[in-house]
Amino acid sequence: SAAIAREEESHFGGNMASPAGCKHYVRSCLLRAPCCGKLYVCRLCHDAEENHQMDRFQVREVQCSECQTVQQAQQSCKQCHVQFGEYYCDICHLFDKDKKQYHCQPCGICRIGPREKYFHCEKCNLCLAQDLRGNHKCVENVSRQNCPVCMEDIHTSRIGAHVLPCGHLLHKYESLFFKYTYRCPLCMHSVWNMEDHWDQMDKEIAQSPMPTEYQGATVKIICNDCQAHCTVPFHVLGMKCSSCGSYNTAQEGGLIQIKVDIIL
C-alpha cells in the first residue's frame, strides 16, 4: 500500500457509468459547478470536458438523479429522500460509496482510510501510514510540490505515493524510474540499501588499477549520502566516501595530486 494517504477516489474501471454515478464515483446526484453553472456527476468529469477546473469547496447546489430536484448540497434528497452517497463530506462536497474515507482538516481534503491506519505528520503536513510514525525523515510541507519525475501534484493526488529514505515523495508508478538510477531526483540520496553494490565496486576497482600516470592521484568529493567532504583516491569507476563508504559521490574539483615518475 502507499506510504501516504491518497485523496478520495473510486474503484470503478474503464468507462463504466450509470444513473447513480460515473467512472469516478458512486453517487445519486449531479453537482452544479460554481464556475460555469453546468451539472456534472463530479469535478473530474467537469474538468475533463471544460477548459477550467471546478472548485469542489465552492459547490452549493446538487440535482437529485432520481427526481431531478435542484437543492442545497446535502447527503439525502429533500424531495424523494434518496441517499446521494453512503459517504458525504460537507467541506469537500464529496458523495461516494463508503470506503472508510475521512476528512483531514490539516490536509484540507478527504483521504481514503480507514483513519486509524494513518496519522497526520505536522512537519511534513500530510497523512502518512502508521508504520512511518517516528520512522521517517521529515521534510517540511513535502507534499506541497509536484512529483519530481512526472511533475504532477502529490498532495491531492489520487495515485499512490511513497516516502523515500531522504524524506522526499515520489508517485508509486514512478518506481520504474529507479530501474535506471538509484538516487532521489531531488537530493541525490541513495533510495536503496547499496552496501552489496558498494562491495562489488570495491572488488572491481581493486581489479582495475589506474594507469601509472594517475596512480596516487587524489580528488575532493562530496558524498550525496552523508554530506561529508573528503579527499580520496581518484578512480574512473568511482570515488569512495571515506566517511560512510558510499560511492554515491560527486567530484568537487580537478585532480589535486598526481604522482609522476620522471625517467632521465
C-alpha positions, -999 to 999 in steps of 0.1 A, spaced: 0 0 0 10 36 -5 30 52 23 10 84 21 -28 86 23 -43 91 -11 -71 116 -19 -106 101 -20 -112 81 -52 -134 54 -67 -125 19 -78 -146 19 -109 -128 7 -140 -128 15 -177 -156 38 -189 -182 23 -165 -211 48 -158 -247 46 -146 -275 70 -134 -261 66 -99 -226 78 -107 -197 80 -132 -165 61 -137 -150 80 -108 -177 79 -81 -209 61 -70 -234 88 -62 -270 97 -70 -267 134 -77 -252 159 -101 -231 188 -88 -238 223 -101 -204 237 -110 -200 271 -92 -177 283 -121 -200 277 -151 -233 266 -136 -233 233 -155 -243 200 -140 -218 172 -137 -216 140 -118 -182 150 -103 -154 176 -106 -132 152 -126 -159 147 -152 -163 185 -153 -125 192 -156 -123 166 -185 -149 185 -205 -143 221 -197 -112 244 -202 -112 253 -165 -113 234 -131 -142 231 -107 -136 243 -71 -151 215 -51 -152 236 -19 -175 262 -36 -202 237 -47 -235 248 -32 -262 230 -52 -268 195 -64 -295 179 -86 -311 146 -75 -306 119 -101 -339 103 -92 -364 132 -91 -342 160 -107 -348 183 -78 -322 210 -75 -313 217 -39 -287 227 -14 -258 202 -12 -267 176 15 -265 138 19 -301 129 10 -327 144 -13 -351 167 4 -379 157 -21 -376 119 -26 -352 112 3 -328 91 -18 -293 90 -3 -269 107 -26 -239 89 -12 -230 65 16 -202 89 25 -207 126 24 -183 154 33 -199 189 36 -165 205 32 -153 188 1 -188 181 -11 -178 145 -18 -205 119 -23 -194 83 -28 -198 47 -16 -183 40 18 -146 33 15 -137 43 51 -129 79 39 -122 106 64 -117 143 61 -83 155 73 -86 191 85 -48 199 82 -46 183 48 -78 202 38 -92 172 18 -108 138 22 -85 108 23 -90 71 17 -90 54 51 -95 39 74 -84 68 96 -67 46 121 -42 34 96 -28 69 91 -16 99 111 -10 135 101 26 145 104 26 182 114 60 190 98 56 170 66 20 183 66 3 152 52 -12 119 63 13 90 65 9 53 72 11 45 109 43 24 104 61 57 94 53 73 128 87 82 142 102 62 114 107 87 86 127 118 78 106 149 79 107 174 51 86 205 58 55 207 36 70 179 14 37 171 -4 31 208 -14 53 202 -45 49 182 -77 63 147 -82 99 153 -94 95 127 -122 60 132 -137 56 168 -124 20 160 -112 7 172 -79 13 149 -50 -8 164 -21 -41 160 -38 -31 130 -60 -54 101 -64 -23 80 -73 -4 62 -46 29 77 -35 59 66 -14 82 83 11 119 79 1 146 75 28 156 111 23 120 122 31 110 133 -4 79 119 -22 75 101 -54 44 87 -72 41 50 -69 43 43 -106 75 63 -108 93 34 -91 101 24 -127 124 55 -126 147 35 -103 154 9 -129 178 35 -144 191 52 -112 194 46 -75 192 82 -64 165 106 -54 160 130 -83 158 160 -58 187 155 -34 206 126 -50 205 105 -18 205 67 -23 170 53 -21 180 16 -16 205 -2 7 235 -1 -16 260 -20 6 262 -50 -17 267 -28 -47 294 -8 -30 312 -41 -21 311 -51 -57 326 -18 -68 354 -23 -42 362 -56 -60 360 -41 -95 383 -11 -85 408 -35 -69 410 -55 -101 412 -24 -123 443 -4 -113 447 31 -128 474 38 -154 508 47 -139 504 84 -146 472 85 -125 484 63 -96 485 84 -65 461 110 -78 435 123 -53 404 144 -57 380 163 -34 345 149 -33 312 154 -15 291 124 -5 254 126 -15 245 101 13 262 115 44 272 150 30 308 145 41 336 164 22 368 144 19 398 138 -3 401 103 -17 420 84 -44 408 91 -79 394 62 -100 374 63 -132 350 37 -118 341 58 -88 353 76 -57 345 61 -24 335 83 6 360 78 34 333 87 59 304 62 51 318 40 23 293 51 -3 302 56 -40 273 79 -44 297 109 -45 303 140 -67 337 154 -76 342 189 -63 373 198 -84 401 185 -106 429 162 -96 449 178 -68 478 154 -66 494 133 -92 525 111 -86 547 113 -117 578 92 -122 604 111 -142 629 90 -162 662 108 -171 
